[in-house]
Amino acid sequence: MQTTHLVLITAYLLVMVGIGLYFSRSSKLRTGEDFLFAGRSLSTPVMVATLVVTWVGSGTIIGGANFAYNHGPMAGMIFFAGTPLGILVLLLAARRIRRAARHTVPELLEARFGSGVRTVAAVVTTIAYVGLVASQFVGGGYVLSLITPLTTTQGALVVAAVVTILTVTGGLFSVAYTDFVSAILVFGALIVAVPLILVAVGGLPVYWEGLPEASRTPNGGLSPLQLLGYFLPLFLLLLADQNLYQRLAAAKDERSARNSTLGMLIASFFVFVPVIILATSASVLMPGINGDESVLRLATDGHLPTLIGGLLLAGAVAFVVTTGSSFMLSGASNIAFDLFARFGGNKVGERGTLVVQRLSVVGIALIAVALGLYFPTVLDLQMYSYTVYGAAITPAVLAVLFWKRATTTGAVAALITGTAVTIGWEVAGAPGGFNGVIIALPAAVLALFVGSMLTKAPDARTLEAAGVD
């Protein structure tokens, strides 16, 4: 056990909990609206930090690193390309998202397609986000198991407790400002670690020659369908990620929302490029290890100076804590605003809704811990969760933003089809060896198109209410 690593991670976790407790007592946190949107007062620097760190959790430094470790740098770039490409699409819609300012994505869908669609979308979103929370817990468990006597499961329980406390206490106020602190730590650790690891490998020529032969090819030994199956879930999730939509709605104004999205685009390269380099370097230095641990083992196995290794591990925990808290907060908003407030929350008021949000966070944490025991790796868990959301929710959301002809029938058909095909594909054991998104996405889009064309187009009033220009 490395004492320096443990001290740095413990110090980071204590600072995060301290920030959460501070905001739990803030006079600004009075209602469920404040809990979710931080009073719509976030500045552009804080917005950029919370957008980036929310997006790049264990799915990047553990799941994405696993992919790069096993398939090489060029395939890794294709895997992560969904992030900048998705952000470019968000740039087109950032002001409209801020203007709509809905609590949740299902609420955004309701304005266009009605309350039934909102209910179905809320259930689908919660299912997907519980899986994403689980991936953060498992990822945090990997970190703690490498530097303490704890097992991966025991470490995951510790991380789950910290993330839950952070989220329950201060809502988006605490999440956004812990994201800001975490972003500084994450960027610093990654940028410093890359040149040190390349030196440890022996330089770029030795690094390239040391990669497995398949890892030096653009497809990394995968078929085109398999590679596409890894690219699409990340891309689709970002296009309609409720977390990002809620962050943009929390911006001070539309200009800040757009500038923050542009800042996220630039900052994202300073995360996934170093992760790819570190993970693939690990495949040269430590062949045959669990790819989930590739970046983490660079720190724990002596390939980095102790202090830098400790900062890198703390950065990994920062990814896990901030992303986990964000998805917990977002999933709780679905339960509180899309389900409870609509079907039984009229009598409890704003304070009651706040209580429901906090209880929902605890419930999501418990289910996520159980789900994390089912999937063998973070990469498997994140691909399943990304696909549930991306194949079911994203087509309906893009229809709201860009296709005036979409109807309620089409949206319902897309939601049900995308979810059912994804889960069915997973239960069937992923026949053909590629991700279910290859089947689920076309099926959902086809259902949206056919359902919409067979029913009456929405009128001008409906489109105006949904914020469609």
C-alpha positions in Angstrom: 0.0 0.0 0.0 1.4 3.4 -1.0 0.9 5.8 1.9 1.4 9.0 -0.3 -1.2 7.8 -2.7 -3.7 7.1 0.0 -3.1 10.4 1.7 -3.7 12.4 -1.5 -6.9 10.5 -2.3 -8.2 10.8 1.2 -7.4 14.6 1.2 -9.3 15.0 -2.1 -12.3 13.1 -0.8 -12.4 15.1 2.4 -12.3 18.4 0.4 -15.1 17.2 -1.8 -17.3 16.2 1.1 -16.5 19.5 2.8 -17.7 21.4 -0.3 -20.9 19.4 -0.3 -21.6 20.1 3.4 -20.9 23.8 2.8 -23.5 24.1 0.1 -26.0 22.0 2.0 -26.2 24.9 4.5 -26.2 27.6 1.8 -29.1 30.1 1.9 -29.2 29.7 -1.9 -30.5 26.1 -1.6 -34.2 26.5 -0.9 -36.1 24.5 -3.5 -35.9 21.5 -5.8 -35.2 24.0 -8.6 -32.1 25.3 -6.8 -31.0 21.8 -6.1 -31.1 20.9 -9.8 -30.0 24.2 -11.5 -27.9 26.0 -8.9 -30.1 29.1 -9.2 -29.1 29.4 -12.9 -26.1 31.4 -11.7 -23.1 29.3 -12.9 -20.3 31.3 -14.6 -18.6 30.2 -17.8 -15.4 28.9 -16.2 -17.4 26.8 -13.7 -19.7 25.7 -16.5 -16.8 24.5 -18.7 -15.4 22.6 -15.8 -18.6 20.9 -14.8 -19.5 20.0 -18.4 -16.1 18.4 -19.1 -15.7 16.6 -15.7 -19.3 15.4 -15.8 -18.7 13.8 -19.2 -15.4 12.2 -18.7 -15.8 9.8 -15.7 -14.7 6.3 -15.2 -16.0 5.7 -18.8 -12.9 7.6 -19.9 -10.1 6.8 -17.6 -11.1 3.2 -17.0 -13.6 2.0 -19.7 -12.1 4.1 -22.5 -8.6 3.3 -21.3 -9.5 -0.4 -21.4 -10.5 0.0 -25.1 -7.3 1.9 -26.0 -5.2 -0.7 -24.1 -6.6 -3.6 -26.1 -7.1 -2.0 -29.5 -4.4 0.7 -29.8 -4.2 4.5 -30.2 -5.9 4.9 -33.6 -8.9 2.8 -32.7 -8.9 4.7 -29.4 -9.2 8.0 -31.2 -12.2 6.6 -33.2 -13.8 5.4 -29.9 -13.4 8.9 -28.3 -14.3 10.8 -31.5 -17.9 10.8 -30.5 -17.1 13.4 -27.9 -15.9 16.3 -30.1 -18.4 15.4 -32.9 -21.3 15.4 -30.4 -20.2 18.7 -28.9 -20.2 20.3 -32.3 -23.9 19.3 -32.7 -24.6 20.6 -29.2 -23.1 23.9 -30.3 -25.9 24.3 -32.8 -28.5 23.6 -30.1 -27.0 25.2 -27.0 -28.9 28.4 -27.0 -32.2 26.6 -27.7 -31.5 24.2 -24.8 -30.9 27.1 -22.5 -34.0 28.9 -23.7 -36.2 25.8 -23.1 -34.7 25.4 -19.6 -36.7 22.3 -18.7 -35.9 20.3 -15.6 -35.3 17.1 -17.5 -35.1 15.7 -21.0 -38.4 13.8 -20.5 -40.0 17.2 -19.7 -38.6 18.6 -22.9 -40.2 15.7 -24.8 -43.5 16.3 -23.0 -43.7 19.8 -24.4 -43.7 18.3 -27.9 -45.2 14.9 -27.5 -47.4 14.9 -24.4 -47.3 13.4 -20.9 -47.3 9.8 -21.9 -43.9 10.2 -23.7 -42.5 12.0 -20.7 -43.4 9.0 -18.4 -41.8 6.4 -20.7 -38.7 8.6 -21.3 -38.3 9.1 -17.5 -38.3 5.4 -16.9 -35.8 4.7 -19.7 -33.5 7.6 -18.6 -33.5 6.4 -15.0 -32.6 2.8 -16.1 -29.7 4.1 -18.2 -28.4 6.5 -15.5 -28.4 3.8 -12.8 -26.1 1.8 -15.0 -23.8 4.8 -15.5 -23.7 5.5 -11.8 -22.8 1.8 -11.2 -19.9 2.2 -13.6 -18.5 5.1 -11.6 -18.8 3.0 -8.3 -17.0 0.1 -9.9 -14.3 2.4 -11.3 -13.7 4.0 -7.9 -13.5 0.5 -6.4 -10.6 -0.3 -8.8 -8.7 2.7 -7.6 -9.1 2.0 -3.9 -8.4 -1.8 -4.4 -5.0 -0.9 -5.9 -3.8 1.3 -3.0 -5.5 -0.3 0.0 -6.3 -3.8 1.3 -9.9 -3.3 0.2 -11.3 -5.5 -2.5 -12.9 -3.9 -5.6 -16.3 -4.4 -4.2 -15.4 -2.9 -0.8 -13.8 0.0 -2.6 -16.9 0.5 -4.7 -19.0 0.7 -1.5 -16.7 3.4 -0.1 -17.0 5.4 -3.3 -20.7 4.9 -3.4 -21.0 6.3 0.2 -18.9 9.4 -0.6 -20.7 10.2 -3.9 -24.1 9.8 -2.3 -23.2 12.1 0.5 -21.9 14.7 -1.9 -25.0 14.6 -4.1 -27.6 14.5 -1.3 -26.1 17.5 0.5 -25.7 20.3 -2.0 -27.3 19.4 -5.3 -25.8 21.1 -8.4 -24.2 23.8 -6.3 -21.9 21.3 -4.7 -21.5 19.1 -7.8 -20.6 22.1 -10.0 -18.0 23.5 -7.7 -16.4 20.2 -6.9 -16.3 19.7 -10.6 -14.3 22.9 -10.9 -11.8 21.8 -8.3 -11.6 18.3 -9.8 -11.0 19.7 -13.3 -7.9 21.5 -12.2 -6.6 18.3 -10.6 -7.5 16.0 -13.6 -6.0 18.2 -16.3 -2.8 18.8 -14.3 -2.3 15.1 -13.5 -2.9 13.9 -17.1 -0.7 16.5 -18.8 2.2 16.0 -16.4 2.0 12.2 -16.6 2.1 11.8 -20.4 5.8 12.9 -21.0 7.0 11.0 -18.0 5.4 7.8 -19.2 6.7 8.2 -22.8 10.2 8.6 -21.3 9.6 5.5 -19.2 8.7 3.6 -22.3 11.8 4.7 -24.1 10.5 7.4 -26.5 7.9 7.4 -29.3 9.7 4.9 -31.7 10.0 2.3 -28.9 6.4 3.0 -27.9 5.1 2.4 -31.4 7.2 -0.7 -32.0 6.2 -2.1 -28.6 2.5 -2.1 -29.4 0.9 -5.3 -30.5 0.6 -5.6 -34.3 -3.2 -5.3 -34.3 -3.0 -2.2 -32.1 -0.9 -0.4 -34.8 -3.9 -0.6 -37.2 -6.7 1.9 -37.5 -9.4 -0.6 -36.5 -7.4 -2.2 -33.7 -8.2 -5.7 -34.8 -12.0 -5.1 -34.8 -14.4 -5.4 -37.7 -15.9 -2.2 -39.0 -19.3 -3.1 -37.3 -17.6 -3.8 -34.0 -15.7 -0.5 -34.1 -18.9 1.4 -35.1 -20.6 -0.3 -32.2 -18.1 1.3 -29.8 -18.2 4.8 -31.4 -22.0 5.2 -31.6 -23.0 4.8 -28.0 -20.7 7.6 -26.8 -21.7 9.9 -29.6 -25.4 9.3 -29.2 -25.4 9.7 -25.4 -23.7 13.1 -25.7 -26.2 14.4 -28.2 -29.0 14.1 -25.7 -27.4 13.7 -22.4 -29.7 15.0 -19.7 -26.7 16.0 -17.5 -25.3 18.3 -20.2 -28.7 19.7 -21.0 -29.3 20.5 -17.3 -25.8 22.1 -17.1 -26.6 24.3 -20.1 -29.9 25.3 -18.5 -28.0 26.3 -15.4 -25.9 28.8 -17.3 -26.4 32.5 -16.6 -27.7 33.2 -20.1 -27.7 31.8 -23.6 -24.4 33.3 -24.5 -22.7 31.7 -21.5 -24.3 28.3 -22.5 -22.8 28.5 -26.0 -19.4 29.7 -24.8 -19.3 26.9 -22.2 -20.1 24.3 -24.9 -17.2 25.7 -27.0 -14.9 25.5 -24.0 -15.9 21.9 -23.4 -15.0 21.1 -27.0 -11.5 22.4 -26.6 -10.9 21.0 -23.1 -12.1 17.5 -24.0 -8.9 17.0 -26.2 -6.8 17.6 -23.1 -8.5 14.6 -21.4 -9.0 11.8 -24.0 -5.8 12.3 -25.9 -3.6 11.8 -22.7 -5.8 8.9 -21.6 -5.2 7.2 -25.0 -1.4 7.7 -24.8 -1.2 6.5 -21.2 -3.4 3.4 -21.7 -1.5 2.3 -24.9 1.8 3.0 -23.1 0.6 0.7 -20.4 0.1 -2.1 -23.0 3.8 -1.8 -23.8 5.0 -1.6 -20.2 2.5 -4.1 -18.7 1.1 -6.5 -21.3 -1.6 -8.9 -20.2 -3.1 -6.9 -17.3 -6.8 -6.0 -16.9 -7.3 -3.1 -19.3 -9.7 -1.4 -16.9 -6.6 -0.9 -14.6 -4.2 0.2 -17.4 -3.9 3.9 -16.5 -4.2 3.3 -12.8 -1.4 0.7 -12.7 1.0 3.2 -14.2 0.7 5.0 -10.9 0.7 2.1 -8.5 3.4 0.0 -10.2 6.2 2.5 -10.0 6.1 3.8 -13.6 5.5 7.4 -12.3 7.0 9.4 -9.5 5.1 8.8 -6.3 3.6 12.3 -6.1 2.6 12.4 -9.8 1.2 8.9 -9.5 -0.8 9.9 -6.4 -2.2 13.0 -8.3 -3.1 10.7 -11.2 -5.0 8.4 -8.9 -6.7 11.3 -7.2 -7.7 12.5 -10.7 -9.2 9.1 -11.4 -11.2 9.3 -8.2 -12.2 12.9 -9.2 -13.6 11.5 -12.5 -15.6 8.9 -10.6 -16.9 11.2 -7.9 -18.0 14.1 -10.1 -19.5 12.0 -12.9 -21.2 9.6 -10.4 -22.7 12.5 -8.5 -23.9 14.2 -11.7 -25.7 11.1 -13.0 -27.2 10.5 -9.5 -28.5 14.0 -9.4 -29.9 13.8 -12.9 -31.6 10.4 -12.4 -33.1 11.7 -9.1 -34.6 14.7 -11.1 -36.4 12.2 -13.3 -38.0 10.5 -10.3 -38.9 13.8 -8.6 -40.1 15.9 -11.5 -41.2 13.4 -14.2 -42.8 10.8 -11.9 -43.5 11.9 -8.3 -44.4 15.6 -9.0 -46.8 14.5 -11.8 -48.5 11.6 -10.1 -48.5 12.5 -6.4 -46.4 15.5 -5.6 -48.9 18.4 -5.9 -49.5 18.6 -2.2 -45.9 18.5 -0.9 -44.7 21.7 -2.5 -41.1 22.7 -3.4 -39.6 21.5 -0.1 -41.3 18.2 -0.5 -39.9 17.8 -4.0 -36.4 18.5 -2.6 -36.9 15.7 0.0 -38.0 13.3 -2.8 -34.9 14.2 -4.9 -32.6 13.4 -1.9 -34.3 10.1 -1.2 -34.2 9.2 -4.9 -30.4 9.7 -4.8 -30.1 7.2 -2.0 -32.3 4.7 -3.9 -30.3 5.1 -7.1 -27.1 4.4 -5.2 -28.4 1.2 -3.7 -29.6 -0.2 -7.1 -26.4 0.9 -8.8 -24.3 -1.0 -6.3 -26.2 -4.2 -7.1 -26.0 -3.6 -10.8 -22.2 -3.1 -10.6 -21.9 -6.7 -9.4 -23.5 -8.0 -12.6 -21.2 -6.7 -15.3 -17.6 -8.0 -15.6 -15.9 -4.7 -16.6 -16.6 -0.9 -16.6 -16.4 -0.9 -20.4 -19.2 -3.5 -20.6 -21.4 -1.6 -18.2 -20.9 1.7 -19.8 -21.6 0.4 -23.3 -24.9 -1.1 -22.1 -25.9 2.1 -20.4 -24.9 4.4 -23.2 -26.8 2.2 -25.7 -30.0 2.2 -23.7 -30.0 5.9 -23.6 -28.5 6.7 -27.0 -30.7 4.3 -29.0 -34.0 5.1 -27.2 -33.8 8.8 -26.0 -31.5 10.5 -28.5 -33.7 9.9 -31.6 -36.7 11.4 -29.9 -34.7 14.4 -28.5 -33.2 15.2 -31.9 -36.6 15.0 -33.4 -37.8 17.7 -31.0 -34.8 19.9 -31.9 -34.6 19.3 -35.7 -37.6 17.5 -37.2 -40.9 19.3 -37.1 -42.8 16.4 -38.6 -42.2 14.0 -35.7 -45.3 12.9 -33.7 -46.2 11.4 -30.4 -46.8 8.0 -31.9 -43.3 8.1 -33.5 -41.6 9.2 -30.3 -43.3 6.4 -28.2 -42.4 3.8 -30.8 -38.7 5.0 -30.8 -38.5 4.9 -27.0 -39.9 1.5 -26.6 -38.1 -0.1 -29.6 -34.7 1.3 -28.7 -34.9 0.1 -25.1 -36.4 -3.3 -25.9 -33.9 -4.1 -28.6 -30.9 -3.0 -26.5 -32.0 -5.1 -23.4 -32.9 -8.0 -25.6 -29.6 -7.9 -27.4 -27.7 -7.9 -24.0 -29.8 -10.8 -22.6 -29.2 -12.8 -25.8 -25.4 -12.4 -25.3 -24.7 -9.9 -28.0 -25.0 -12.2 -31.1 -22.4 -11.5 -33.8 -19.9 -10.0 -31.3 -20.9 -6.3 -31.8 -22.7 -3.8 -29.6 -26.5 -3.8 -29.7 -26.5 -0.2 -30.8 -25.9 -1.4 -34.4 -29.4 -3.0 -34.3 -31.2 -0.8 -31.7 -30.5 2.6 -33.3 -31.7 1.8 -36.8 -34.8 0.0 -35.3 -35.6 3.1 -33.1 -35.1 5.6 -36.0 -37.3 3.5 -38.3 -40.0 3.3 -35.6 -39.8 7.1 -35.2 -40.1 7.7 -38.9 -42.9 5.2 -39.6 -44.9 6.1 -36.5 -44.7 9.8 -37.4 -45.5 9.4 -41.1 -48.6 7.3 -40.3 -50.0 9.9 -37.9 -51.1 13.6 -38.1 -48.3 16.2 -38.1 -48.1 18.5 -35.0 -49.7 21.9 -35.3 -47.9 25.3 -35.1 -49.0 25.8 -31.4 -47.4 22.5 -30.3 -44.2 23.3 -32.1 -44.0 26.8 -30.5 -44.6 25.4 -27.0 -41.7 23.0 -27.6 -39.4 25.8 -28.6 -39.1 24.8 -32.2 -38.4 27.8 -34.5 
